Amino acid sequence: MSAHTRGIMLTGAGVLVLSPDSILIRLLDTDIATTLFWRGVALAVGLFCYLLLRDRGDTRPILDALRSPLGWGLGVLFALSNILFVFTIAHTTIADTLGCLATASIFAAVFSVFFLGERAPLRTWLTAAVIAAGLLLIALGGAGSLIGRFAGIATAMVFGAMFVVMRATGQGDTLPGLALGGLIIATATAFFAQPFSLAGPGIAALAGIVVLLPLAFALIGRGPRYLPAPEVSLLMLLETVFGTLWAGLFLSEVPSQATLTAITIILGALVVFYWRQAVVHARATRHSRQVTI
């Protein structure tokens, strides 16, 4: 199996495992603080255990990663993004939430221009303009409360900022930072949570979160080792498609016409953008190989 194929399988599997996340949050059927507490515990314990298994009990790579700006930056931003994500799910539809989240990578591209001084081609700005139109449709015509829809846009912006931190601090192991984010979430919400208030269906949903969430991020975290960023971003769009599908099948949650139109616009713009990015990357790789030969 080639490295490229392995990367597609790892990332794709991780996104599919993550896709029921939104409906599991709904099925917990508890307050936001309790949801966030258990979510933080699941991420912290699950990812730290995975890292210990991966590194054969050696804690030095984890501690080294957590001492770096990458680790702390990712931890804080990942915690904030999860808090906003759960708040959004509680105040609007899953389709609205995932439609907003699909735009995180383009926010990262725009933030990179302003904060890292990177130059963006015209297609980046055109894609951003189309996506802004899609987000406006969700904000004005989506279901749920207005504050929930704006929280979804804020969640995408924080995720975009997280990608910028990754680029600003260089390549490194991101999983310790994500595990730290889980620890921050659990610590920040422990005082307000009622962790033992879950009923039968909520306990089953919690079991799903405990298993699926760390597994999903462990798989997704390995994908960028084998795939260029544009292809990873394209595969991440599967969460919007499948997450909306699961919400319709299991929760009978039908998106508004405005949301469906917006999701179509956003996904279409991103697919065209990242497909073009992938083509440019492939051409550059072939040219580099030819020059080397």
ROLUM-844263 format. One record per atom (N, C-alpha, C): x, y, z; residue number from 1; chain; residue in one letter. Coordinates in steps of 0.1 Angstrom, whole numbers. Example, Ala and Ser with C-alpha at 12.3 -4.5 7.8 and 13.67 -1.06 7.14 Angstrom:
     X     Y     Z  nr kette rest
   132   -57    78   1     A    A
   123   -45    78   1     A    A
   132   -33    78   1     A    A
   128   -22    71   2     A    S
   137   -11    71   2     A    S
   129     0    79   2     A    S
***
This chain:
     X     Y     Z  nr kette rest
     8   -12     0   1     A    M
     0     0     0   1     A    M
     9    13     0   1     A    M
     6    22    -9   2     A    S
    14    34   -10   2     A    S
    11    43     2   2     A    S
    20    53     5   3     A    A
    18    62    15   3     A    A
     6    71    13   3     A    A
     4    75     0   4     A    H
    -8    83    -3   4     A    H
   -21    76     0   4     A    H
   -22    63    -4   5     A    T
   -34    55    -2   5     A    T
   -36    53    13   5     A    T
   -25    51    21   6     A    R
   -26    50    35   6     A    R
   -31    63    42   6     A    R
   -27    74    37   7     A    G
   -32    87    42   7     A    G
   -46    89    39   7     A    G
   -51    85    27   8     A    I
   -65    87    24   8     A    I
   -74    78    33   8     A    I
   -69    65    35   9     A    M
   -77    56    43   9     A    M
   -77    60    58   9     A    M
   -66    65    63  10     A    L
   -65    70    77  10     A    L
   -74    82    79  10     A    L
   -73    92    71  11     A    T
   -80   104    72  11     A    T
   -95   102    70  11     A    T
   -98    94    59  12     A    G
  -112    92    56  12     A    G
  -119    84    67  12     A    G
  -112    74    73  13     A    A
  -117    66    84  13     A    A
  -120    75    96  13     A    A
  -110    84    99  14     A    G
  -111    93   110  14     A    G
  -123   102   109  14     A    G
  -126   107    97  15     A    V
  -137   116    95  15     A    V
  -150   109    96  15     A    V
  -151    97    91  16     A    L
  -163    89    92  16     A    L
  -166    85   106  16     A    L
  -156    82   114  17     A    V
  -157    79   128  17     A    V
  -162    91   135  17     A    V
  -157   103   131  18     A    L
  -161   115   138  18     A    L
  -175   120   134  18     A    L
  -180   116   123  19     A    S
  -193   121   117  19     A    S
  -205   120   126  19     A    S
  -206   109   135  20     A    P
  -218   109   144  20     A    P
  -216   117   157  20     A    P
  -205   125   158  21     A    D
  -203   132   170  21     A    D
  -214   142   174  21     A    D
  -220   149   164  22     A    S
  -230   158   166  22     A    S
  -243   152   172  22     A    S
  -247   140   166  23     A    I
  -259   134   171  23     A    I
  -257   128   185  23     A    I
  -244   123   188  24     A    L
  -241   118   202  24     A    L
  -243   129   212  24     A    L
  -239   141   208  25     A    I
  -240   153   218  25     A    I
  -255   155   221  25     A    I
  -263   154   210  26     A    R
  -278   156   212  26     A    R
  -283   144   221  26     A    R
  -279   132   219  27     A    L
  -284   121   226  27     A    L
  -280   120   241  27     A    L
  -269   128   244  28     A    L
  -265   129   258  28     A    L
  -277   135   266  28     A    L
  -284   144   260  29     A    D
  -295   151   266  29     A    D
  -293   156   279  29     A    D
  -282   164   280  30     A    T
  -279   171   293  30     A    T
  -274   185   291  30     A    T
  -270   192   301  31     A    D
  -266   206   300  31     A    D
  -253   207   293  31     A    D
  -250   219   289  32     A    I
  -237   222   281  32     A    I
  -225   219   290  32     A    I
  -225   223   302  33     A    A
  -213   221   311  33     A    A
  -210   206   312  33     A    A
  -221   198   315  34     A    T
  -219   183   316  34     A    T
  -214   177   303  34     A    T
  -220   181   292  35     A    T
  -215   176   279  35     A    T
  -201   179   277  35     A    T
  -197   191   280  36     A    L
  -183   195   278  36     A    L
  -173   188   287  36     A    L
  -177   186   300  37     A    F
  -169   179   309  37     A    F
  -166   165   304  37     A    F
  -176   157   300  38     A    W
  -174   144   296  38     A    W
  -166   144   283  38     A    W
  -169   153   274  39     A    R
  -161   154   261  39     A    R
  -146   157   264  39     A    R
  -144   166   273  40     A    G
  -130   168   277  40     A    G
  -123   156   283  40     A    G
  -130   149   292  41     A    V
  -124   137   298  41     A    V
  -121   127   287  41     A    V
  -131   125   278  42     A    A
  -129   115   267  42     A    A
  -117   118   259  42     A    A
  -115   131   255  43     A    L
  -104   135   247  43     A    L
   -91   134   254  43     A    L
   -90   139   266  44     A    A
   -78   139   274  44     A    A
   -73   124   277  44     A    A
   -82   116   283  45     A    V
   -78   103   287  45     A    V
   -75    94   274  45     A    V
   -84    95   264  46     A    G
   -83    87   253  46     A    G
   -70    90   245  46     A    G
   -68   103   242  47     A    L
   -56   106   234  47     A    L
   -43   104   242  47     A    L
   -43   107   255  48     A    F
   -30   104   263  48     A    F
   -27    89   263  48     A    F
   -38    81   265  49     A    C
   -35    66   265  49     A    C
   -30    62   251  49     A    C
   -36    67   240  50     A    Y
   -31    64   227  50     A    Y
   -17    68   225  50     A    Y
   -13    80   230  51     A    L
     1    85   229  51     A    L
    11    76   236  51     A    L
     6    71   248  52     A    L
    15    63   256  52     A    L
    17    49   249  52     A    L
     6    44   243  53     A    L
     8    32   236  53     A    L
    16    33   223  53     A    L
    14    45   216  54     A    R
    22    47   204  54     A    R
    37    49   207  54     A    R
    40    55   219  55     A    D
    54    58   222  55     A    D
    59    48   232  55     A    D
    52    37   234  56     A    R
    56    25   242  56     A    R
    59    30   257  56     A    R
    51    38   262  57     A    G
    52    42   276  57     A    G
    62    54   278  57     A    G
    68    59   268  58     A    D
    78    70   269  58     A    D
    70    83   270  58     A    D
    71    90   281  59     A    T
    63   103   282  59     A    T
    71   115   277  59     A    T
    84   113   274  60     A    R
    92   124   269  60     A    R
    87   131   257  60     A    R
    83   124   246  61     A    P
    77   131   234  61     A    P
    65   139   238  61     A    P
    56   134   247  62     A    I
    44   141   250  62     A    I
    48   154   258  62     A    I
    57   153   268  63     A    L
    61   165   276  63     A    L
    68   175   267  63     A    L
    76   170   258  64     A    D
    83   180   249  64     A    D
    73   187   240  64     A    D
    63   180   235  65     A    A
    53   187   227  65     A    A
    45   197   235  65     A    A
    42   194   247  66     A    L
    34   203   256  66     A    L
    42   215   261  66     A    L
    55   214   260  67     A    R
    63   226   264  67     A    R
    64   236   253  67     A    R
    61   232   241  68     A    S
    62   241   229  68     A    S
    50   250   227  68     A    S
    52   261   220  69     A    P
    41   270   217  69     A    P
    30   262   209  69     A    P
    35   253   201  70     A    L
    25   245   193  70     A    L
    15   238   202  70     A    L
    21   231   212  71     A    G
    12   223   221  71     A    G
     2   232   229  71     A    G
     7   243   235  72     A    W
    -2   251   243  72     A    W
   -12   259   234  72     A    W
    -7   264   223  73     A    G
   -16   271   213  73     A    G
   -27   262   208  73     A    G
   -23   250   204  74     A    L
   -33   241   200  74     A    L
   -43   237   211  74     A    L
   -37   235   223  75     A    G
   -46   231   235  75     A    G
   -57   242   238  75     A    G
   -53   254   238  76     A    V
   -62   265   242  76     A    V
   -72   267   231  76     A    V
   -68   267   218  77     A    L
   -77   269   207  77     A    L
   -86   257   205  77     A    L
   -81   245   207  78     A    F
   -89   233   206  78     A    F
  -100   233   216  78     A    F
   -96   237   229  79     A    A
  -106   237   239  79     A    A
  -117   248   236  79     A    A
  -113   259   231  80     A    L
  -123   270   228  80     A    L
  -132   265   216  80     A    L
  -126   259   206  81     A    S
  -134   254   195  81     A    S
  -145   244   199  81     A    S
  -141   235   208  82     A    N
  -150   225   213  82     A    N
  -162   231   222  82     A    N
  -158   241   230  83     A    I
  -168   248   238  83     A    I
  -178   255   228  83     A    I
  -173   262   218  84     A    L
  -182   269   209  84     A    L
  -190   258   201  84     A    L
  -184   247   197  85     A    F
  -191   237   189  85     A    F
  -203   231   197  85     A    F
  -201   228   210  86     A    V
  -212   222   218  86     A    V
  -223   233   220  86     A    V
  -219   245   222  87     A    F
  -228   256   224  87     A    F
  -237   258   211  87     A    F
  -230   257   199  88     A    T
  -237   258   187  88     A    T
  -247   247   185  88     A    T
  -243   234   188  89     A    I
  -252   223   187  89     A    I
  -264   225   195  89     A    I
  -262   231   207  90     A    A
  -274   233   216  90     A    A
  -283   244   212  90     A    A
  -279   252   203  91     A    H
  -287   264   199  91     A    H
  -291   265   185  91     A    H
  -287   255   176  92     A    T
  -291   255   162  92     A    T
  -291   241   157  92     A    T
  -293   239   145  93     A    T
  -294   225   139  93     A    T
  -280   220   136  93     A    T
  -279   207   135  94     A    I
  -266   200   132  94     A    I
  -262   204   118  94     A    I
  -271   205   109  95     A    A
  -268   209    95  95     A    A
  -262   223    95  95     A    A
  -268   233   102  96     A    D
  -262   246   103  96     A    D
  -248   246   109  96     A    D
  -246   238   119  97     A    T
  -233   238   126  97     A    T
  -223   232   117  97     A    T
  -226   221   110  98     A    L
  -215   215   102  98     A    L
  -213   223    89  98     A    L
  -223   230    84  99     A    G
  -222   239    72  99     A    G
  -212   250    76  99     A    G
  -213   255    88 100     A    C
  -203   266    92 100     A    C
  -189   260    94 100     A    C
  -188   248   100 101     A    L
  -175   242   103 101     A    L
  -168   239    90 101     A    L
  -175   236    79 102     A    A
  -168   233    67 102     A    A
  -159   244    61 102     A    A
  -162   256    66 103     A    T
  -154   268    61 103     A    T
  -141   271    69 103     A    T
  -138   262    79 104     A    A
  -127   265    87 104     A    A
  -114   267    79 104     A    A
  -112   258    69 105     A    S
   -99   259    62 105     A    S
   -97   271    54 105     A    S
  -108   277    49 106     A    I
  -107   289    41 106     A    I
  -105   301    51 106     A    I
  -110   300    63 107     A    F
  -107   310    73 107     A    F
   -92   310    76 107     A    F
   -86   298    77 108     A    A
   -72   296    79 108     A    A
   -64   303    68 108     A    A
   -68   301    56 109     A    A
   -61   307    45 109     A    A
   -61   322    45 109     A    A
   -73   328    49 110     A    V
   -74   342    50 110     A    V
   -66   347    62 110     A    V
   -66   340    74 111     A    F
   -59   344    85 111     A    F
   -44   344    83 111     A    F
   -39   334    75 112     A    S
   -25   333    71 112     A    S
   -20   345    64 112     A    S
   -29   351    56 113     A    V
   -25   363    49 113     A    V
   -22   375    59 113     A    V
   -31   376    68 114     A    F
   -30   388    78 114     A    F
   -20   386    89 114     A    F
   -19   373    94 115     A    F
   -10   371   105 115     A    F
     3   365   102 115     A    F
     4   358    91 116     A    L
    17   352    87 116     A    L
    24   359    75 116     A    L
    16   369    69 117     A    G
    22   376    58 117     A    G
    23   368    45 117     A    G
    15   357    45 118     A    E
    15   348    32 118     A    E
     7   355    21 118     A    E
    10   352     9 119     A    R
     3   358    -2 119     A    R
    -8   347    -6 119     A    R
   -20   352    -9 120     A    A
   -30   343   -14 120     A    A
   -34   346   -28 120     A    A
   -35   336   -36 121     A    P
   -39   338   -50 121     A    P
   -53   343   -51 121     A    P
   -57   348   -63 122     A    L
   -70   353   -65 122     A    L
   -81   343   -62 122     A    L
   -79   330   -65 123     A    R
   -89   320   -63 123     A    R
   -92   318   -48 123     A    R
   -83   322   -39 124     A    T
   -86   321   -24 124     A    T
   -96   332   -21 124     A    T
   -94   344   -26 125     A    W
  -104   355   -23 125     A    W
  -117   352   -29 125     A    W
  -117   347   -42 126     A    L
  -130   343   -48 126     A    L
  -138   333   -40 126     A    L
  -130   322   -36 127     A    T
  -137   312   -28 127     A    T
  -142   318   -15 127     A    T
  -134   326    -8 128     A    A
  -138   332     4 128     A    A
  -151   341     2 128     A    A
  -152   347    -9 129     A    A
  -164   355   -12 129     A    A
  -176   346   -14 129     A    A
  -175   335   -21 130     A    V
  -186   326   -23 130     A    V
  -190   320    -9 130     A    V
  -180   316    -1 131     A    I
  -183   310    12 131     A    I
  -190   320    21 131     A    I
  -186   333    20 132     A    A
  -193   343    28 132     A    A
  -207   344    25 132     A    A
  -211   343    12 133     A    A
  -225   343     7 133     A    A
  -232   331    13 133     A    A
  -225   319    14 134     A    G
  -232   307    20 134     A    G
  -234   309    34 134     A    G
  -224   315    42 135     A    L
  -226   317    56 135     A    L
  -237   327    59 135     A    L
  -238   337    50 136     A    L
  -249   347    52 136     A    L
  -262   340    51 136     A    L
  -263   331    41 137     A    L
  -276   323    40 137     A    L
  -279   315    52 137     A    L
  -269   309    58 138     A    I
  -272   302    71 138     A    I
  -276   311    82 138     A    I
  -268   322    83 139     A    A
  -271   332    94 139     A    A
  -285   338    93 139     A    A
  -290   340    81 140     A    L
  -303   347    79 140     A    L
  -314   337    77 140     A    L
  -312   325    72 141     A    G
  -322   316    69 141     A    G
  -322   302    75 141     A    G
  -312   300    84 142     A    G
  -310   287    90 142     A    G
  -320   285   102 142     A    G
  -321   273   107 143     A    A
  -330   270   118 143     A    A
  -323   274   131 143     A    A
  -330   273   142 144     A    G
  -324   275   156 144     A    G
  -323   290   158 144     A    G
  -316   294   169 145     A    S
  -314   308   173 145     A    S
  -303   314   164 145     A    S
  -304   327   163 146     A    L
  -294   335   156 146     A    L
  -281   334   163 146     A    L
  -281   334   176 147     A    I
  -268   333   184 147     A    I
  -261   320   181 147     A    I
  -269   309   179 148     A    G
  -263   296   176 148     A    G
  -257   296   163 148     A    G
  -263   302   153 149     A    R
  -257   303   140 149     A    R
  -244   311   139 149     A    R
  -244   322   147 150     A    F
  -232   330   147 150     A    F
  -221   323   155 150     A    F
  -225   315   165 151     A    A
  -215   307   173 151     A    A
  -209   297   164 151     A    A
  -217   291   154 152     A    G
  -211   282   144 152     A    G
  -200   288   136 152     A    G
  -203   301   131 153     A    I
  -193   308   124 153     A    I
  -181   311   132 153     A    I
  -183   314   145 154     A    A
  -171   317   154 154     A    A
  -163   304   156 154     A    A
  -170   292   156 155     A    T
  -163   279   158 155     A    T
  -154   277   146 155     A    T
  -159   280   134 156     A    A
  -151   278   122 156     A    A
  -139   287   122 156     A    A
  -141   299   127 157     A    M
  -130   309   128 157     A    M
  -119   304   137 157     A    M
  -123   299   149 158     A    V
  -113   294   159 158     A    V
  -106   282   153 158     A    V
  -113   273   146 159     A    F
  -106   261   140 159     A    F
   -96   266   130 159     A    F
  -100   277   122 160     A    G
   -91   283   112 160     A    G
   -78   288   119 160     A    G
   -80   295   130 161     A    A
   -69   300   138 161     A    A
   -60   289   143 161     A    A
   -66   278   146 162     A    M
   -58   266   151 162     A    M
   -49   261   140 162     A    M
   -54   261   128 163     A    F
   -46   257   116 163     A    F
   -34   267   114 163     A    F
   -37   280   116 164     A    V
   -26   290   115 164     A    V
   -15   288   125 164     A    V
   -19   284   137 165     A    V
    -9   282   148 165     A    V
    -1   270   144 165     A    V
    -7   260   138 166     A    M
     1   248   133 166     A    M
    12   252   123 166     A    M
     8   261   114 167     A    R
    17   265   103 167     A    R
    27   275   109 167     A    R
    23   283   118 168     A    A
    33   293   124 168     A    A
    44   287   132 168     A    A
    41   276   139 169     A    T
    51   270   148 169     A    T
    58   258   141 169     A    T
    55   255   129 170     A    G
    62   245   122 170     A    G
    55   231   124 170     A    G
    60   221   117 171     A    Q
    55   208   118 171     A    Q
    58   201   131 171     A    Q
    49   194   137 172     A    G
    52   187   149 172     A    G
    40   178   153 172     A    G
    41   171   164 173     A    D
    31   162   168 173     A    D
    19   170   174 173     A    D
     8   170   168 174     A    T
    -4   178   172 174     A    T
   -12   171   183 174     A    T
   -11   158   184 175     A    L
   -20   150   193 175     A    L
   -18   154   208 175     A    L
    -6   156   213 176     A    P
    -5   161   227 176     A    P
   -12   174   229 176     A    P
   -12   183   220 177     A    G
   -19   196   221 177     A    G
   -34   194   222 177     A    G
   -39   184   214 178     A    L
   -53   181   214 178     A    L
   -57   175   227 178     A    L
   -49   166   232 179     A    A
   -51   160   245 179     A    A
   -51   170   256 179     A    A
   -42   180   255 180     A    L
   -42   191   265 180     A    L
   -55   199   264 180     A    L
   -60   201   252 181     A    G
   -72   208   250 181     A    G
   -84   201   258 181     A    G
   -84   188   257 182     A    G
   -94   180   264 182     A    G
   -93   182   279 182     A    G
   -81   182   284 183     A    L
   -78   185   298 183     A    L
   -83   199   303 183     A    L
   -81   208   294 184     A    I
   -85   222   297 184     A    I
  -100   223   298 184     A    I
  -107   216   288 185     A    I
  -122   216   288 185     A    I
  -127   210   301 185     A    I
  -122   198   304 186     A    A
  -127   191   316 186     A    A
  -125   199   329 186     A    A
  -113   206   330 187     A    T
  -110   213   342 187     A    T
  -119   226   343 187     A    T
  -121   233   331 188     A    A
  -129   245   331 188     A    A
  -143   243   334 188     A    A
  -148   231   331 189     A    T
  -163   228   333 189     A    T
  -166   219   345 189     A    T
  -156   214   352 190     A    A
  -158   204   363 190     A    A
  -167   210   374 190     A    A
  -165   223   377 191     A    F
  -173   229   388 191     A    F
  -188   230   385 191     A    F
  -191   232   372 192     A    F
  -205   235   368 192     A    F
  -212   222   363 192     A    F
  -205   212   361 193     A    A
  -210   200   355 193     A    A
  -217   191   365 193     A    A
  -226   183   360 194     A    Q
  -233   172   369 194     A    Q
  -230   159   362 194     A    Q
  -218   154   363 195     A    P
  -214   142   355 195     A    P
  -222   129   357 195     A    P
  -228   128   369 196     A    F
  -235   116   372 196     A    F
  -251   117   370 196     A    F
  -255   127   363 197     A    S
  -269   130   361 197     A    S
  -274   123   348 197     A    S
  -266   116   341 198     A    L
  -270   110   328 198     A    L
  -280    99   330 198     A    L
  -290    98   321 199     A    A
  -300    87   321 199     A    A
  -295    76   312 199     A    A
  -303    65   310 200     A    G
  -298    54   302 200     A    G
  -294    57   288 200     A    G
  -302    64   280 201     A    P
  -297    67   266 201     A    P
  -285    77   266 201     A    P
  -284    85   276 202     A    G
  -273    94   277 202     A    G
  -260    87   280 202     A    G
  -261    76   289 203     A    I
  -249    68   292 203     A    I
  -244    61   279 203     A    I
  -254    56   271 204     A    A
  -250    49   259 204     A    A
  -243    59   249 204     A    A
  -249    71   248 205     A    A
  -242    81   240 205     A    A
  -228    85   245 205     A    A
  -227    86   258 206     A    L
  -214    89   264 206     A    L
  -204    78   261 206     A    L
  -208    65   261 207     A    A
  -199    54   257 207     A    A
  -195    56   243 207     A    A
  -204    60   234 208     A    G
  -200    62   220 208     A    G
  -190    74   219 208     A    G
  -192    84   227 209     A    I
  -182    96   226 209     A    I
  -169    91   231 209     A    I
  -168    84   242 210     A    V
  -156    80   248 210     A    V
  -147    71   238 210     A    V
  -154    63   231 211     A    V
  -147    54   221 211     A    V
  -144    61   208 211     A    V
  -154    68   202 212     A    L
  -153    74   189 212     A    L
  -144    86   188 212     A    L
  -145    95   198 213     A    L
  -139   108   197 213     A    L
  -123   107   197 213     A    L
  -117   100   207 214     A    P
  -103    99   206 214     A    P
   -98    91   194 214     A    P
  -105    80   190 215     A    L
  -102    73   178 215     A    L
  -102    81   166 215     A    L
  -112    90   164 216     A    A
  -113    98   152 216     A    A
  -101   108   151 216     A    A
   -98   114   162 217     A    F
   -87   124   162 217     A    F
   -74   118   161 217     A    F
   -72   106   166 218     A    A
   -60    98   165 218     A    A
   -57    95   150 218     A    A
   -68    90   143 219     A    L
   -67    87   129 219     A    L
   -65   100   120 219     A    L
   -73   110   123 220     A    I
   -71   122   115 220     A    I
   -58   129   117 220     A    I
   -53   128   130 221     A    G
   -40   134   133 221     A    G
   -28   127   125 221     A    G
   -30   115   120 222     A    R
   -19   108   113 222     A    R
   -20   111    98 222     A    R
   -32   115    93 223     A    G
   -34   117    79 223     A    G
   -24   127    73 223     A    G
   -21   139    79 224     A    P
   -12   149    72 224     A    P
     2   143    71 224     A    P
     6   132    77 225     A    R
    19   127    75 225     A    R
    21   121    61 225     A    R
    10   117    55 226     A    Y
    10   110    42 226     A    Y
     3   118    31 226     A    Y
    -5   129    34 227     A    L
   -12   136    24 227     A    L
    -9   151    25 227     A    L
    -9   158    13 228     A    P
    -8   172    14 228     A    P
   -21   179    20 228     A    P
   -19   191    25 229     A    A
   -30   197    32 229     A    A
   -43   198    24 229     A    A
   -42   202    11 230     A    P
   -55   203     3 230     A    P
   -63   190     3 230     A    P
   -57   178     2 231     A    E
   -64   166     2 231     A    E
   -70   163    15 231     A    E
   -63   166    26 232     A    V
   -68   164    40 232     A    V
   -81   173    41 232     A    V
   -80   185    37 233     A    S
   -92   194    38 233     A    S
  -104   189    30 233     A    S
  -101   183    18 234     A    L
  -112   178    10 234     A    L
  -119   166    18 234     A    L
  -111   158    24 235     A    L
  -116   146    31 235     A    L
  -124   151    43 235     A    L
  -120   161    49 236     A    M
  -127   167    61 236     A    M
  -141   171    58 236     A    M
  -144   174    45 237     A    L
  -157   179    41 237     A    L
  -167   167    42 237     A    L
  -162   155    43 238     A    L
  -172   144    45 238     A    L
  -180   145    58 238     A    L
  -174   151    68 239     A    E
  -181   152    80 239     A    E
  -194   160    79 239     A    E
  -194   171    71 240     A    T
  -206   179    68 240     A    T
  -216   170    61 240     A    T
  -212   163    52 241     A    V
  -222   154    44 241     A    V
  -228   143    53 241     A    V
  -219   136    59 242     A    F
  -224   124    67 242     A    F
  -231   129    80 242     A    F
  -225   139    86 243     A    G
  -231   144    99 243     A    G
  -246   149    97 243     A    G
  -248   156    86 244     A    T
  -261   160    82 244     A    T
  -270   148    79 244     A    T
  -265   139    72 245     A    L
  -272   126    69 245     A    L
  -277   119    81 245     A    L
  -267   117    91 246     A    W
  -271   110   103 246     A    W
  -281   117   111 246     A    W
  -280   131   111 247     A    A
  -290   139   119 247     A    A
  -304   137   113 247     A    A
  -305   136   100 248     A    G
  -318   133    93 248     A    G
  -323   119    96 248     A    G
  -314   109    95 249     A    L
  -319    95    97 249     A    L
  -322    92   111 249     A    L
  -314    97   121 250     A    F
  -316    92   135 250     A    F
  -323   102   144 250     A    F
  -323   115   140 251     A    L
  -330   125   148 251     A    L
  -341   132   141 251     A    L
  -344   127   128 252     A    S
  -354   134   120 252     A    S
  -353   149   119 252     A    S
  -340   153   119 253     A    E
  -337   168   119 253     A    E
  -335   172   104 253     A    E
  -345   178    98 254     A    V
  -344   182    84 254     A    V
  -339   196    83 254     A    V
  -328   198    75 255     A    P
  -323   212    74 255     A    P
  -333   221    66 255     A    P
  -333   234    69 256     A    S
  -341   243    61 256     A    S
  -336   244    47 256     A    S
  -344   249    38 257     A    Q
  -340   250    24 257     A    Q
  -328   260    23 257     A    Q
  -328   270    31 258     A    A
  -317   280    30 258     A    A
  -304   273    34 258     A    A
  -304   264    45 259     A    T
  -292   257    49 259     A    T
  -287   247    39 259     A    T
  -297   240    33 260     A    L
  -293   230    22 260     A    L
  -286   238    10 260     A    L
  -292   249     7 261     A    T
  -286   257    -4 261     A    T
  -272   262     0 261     A    T
  -271   267    12 262     A    A
  -258   272    17 262     A    A
  -248   261    17 262     A    A
  -251   249    22 263     A    I
  -242   238    23 263     A    I
  -237   234     9 263     A    I
  -246   234    -1 264     A    T
  -243   231   -15 264     A    T
  -233   241   -20 264     A    T
  -235   254   -17 265     A    I
  -226   265   -22 265     A    I
  -213   263   -15 265     A    I
  -212   261    -2 266     A    I
  -200   261     5 266     A    I
  -192   249     1 266     A    I
  -198   237     1 267     A    L
  -191   225    -3 267     A    L
  -186   225   -18 267     A    L
  -194   231   -27 268     A    G
  -190   232   -41 268     A    G
  -178   241   -42 268     A    G
  -179   252   -35 269     A    A
  -167   262   -36 269     A    A
  -154   256   -31 269     A    A
  -156   248   -20 270     A    L
  -144   242   -13 270     A    L
  -138   231   -22 270     A    L
  -147   223   -27 271     A    V
  -142   212   -36 271     A    V
  -135   217   -48 271     A    V
  -140   227   -54 272     A    V
  -133   233   -66 272     A    V
  -120   239   -62 272     A    V
  -120   246   -50 273     A    F
  -108   253   -45 273     A    F
   -97   242   -42 273     A    F
  -100   232   -34 274     A    Y
   -90   223   -30 274     A    Y
   -87   213   -41 274     A    Y
   -96   210   -50 275     A    W
   -92   202   -62 275     A    W
   -81   209   -70 275     A    W
   -83   222   -72 276     A    R
   -73   230   -79 276     A    R
   -60   230   -71 276     A    R
   -61   231   -58 277     A    Q
   -49   231   -50 277     A    Q
   -41   218   -52 277     A    Q
   -49   207   -52 278     A    A
   -43   194   -53 278     A    A
   -36   192   -67 278     A    A
   -43   197   -77 279     A    V
   -37   197   -91 279     A    V
   -24   205   -91 279     A    V
   -24   217   -86 280     A    V
   -12   225   -85 280     A    V
    -1   218   -78 280     A    V
    -4   211   -66 281     A    H
     6   204   -58 281     A    H
    12   192   -66 281     A    H
     3   185   -73 282     A    A
     7   173   -81 282     A    A
    17   178   -92 282     A    A
    13   189   -99 283     A    R
    22   194  -110 283     A    R
    36   198  -104 283     A    R
    36   205   -93 284     A    A
    48   209   -87 284     A    A
    57   197   -83 284     A    A
    50   187   -78 285     A    T
    58   175   -74 285     A    T
    64   168   -86 285     A    T
    56   167   -97 286     A    R
    61   160  -109 286     A    R
    73   168  -115 286     A    R
    72   182  -114 287     A    H
    82   190  -120 287     A    H
    95   189  -111 287     A    H
    93   188   -98 288     A    S
   105   186   -89 288     A    S
   112   173   -92 288     A    S
   104   163   -94 289     A    R
   110   150   -97 289     A    R
   118   150  -110 289     A    R
   112   157  -120 290     A    Q
   119   158  -133 290     A    Q
   132   165  -132 290     A    Q
   132   176  -124 291     A    V
   144   184  -123 291     A    V
   154   176  -115 291     A    V
   150   168  -105 292     A    T
   160   160   -98 292     A    T
   166   149  -107 292     A    T
   158   143  -116 293     A    I
   163   133  -125 293     A    I
   173   139  -135 293     A    I
***
